[in-house]
């Protein structure tokens, strides 16, 4: 099931007089993953645009060398 189908499965109800949307937990998690993927794609696009603007020079684009920061991620 794609994300649009999952979001269309939302049910609406009221709690203490306020309208709320009810979504299956699996559908909610799928929506979050989808949004995170969109965010990641935008980050990559921005980074590649910056790299293009620096004519492929990773240092000028502010990219770090993995060998210099690898220990921070262990």
Helices and strands as residue ranges (DSSP letters): H 3-8, E 11-15, E 18-22, H 25-53, H 66-69, G 70-73
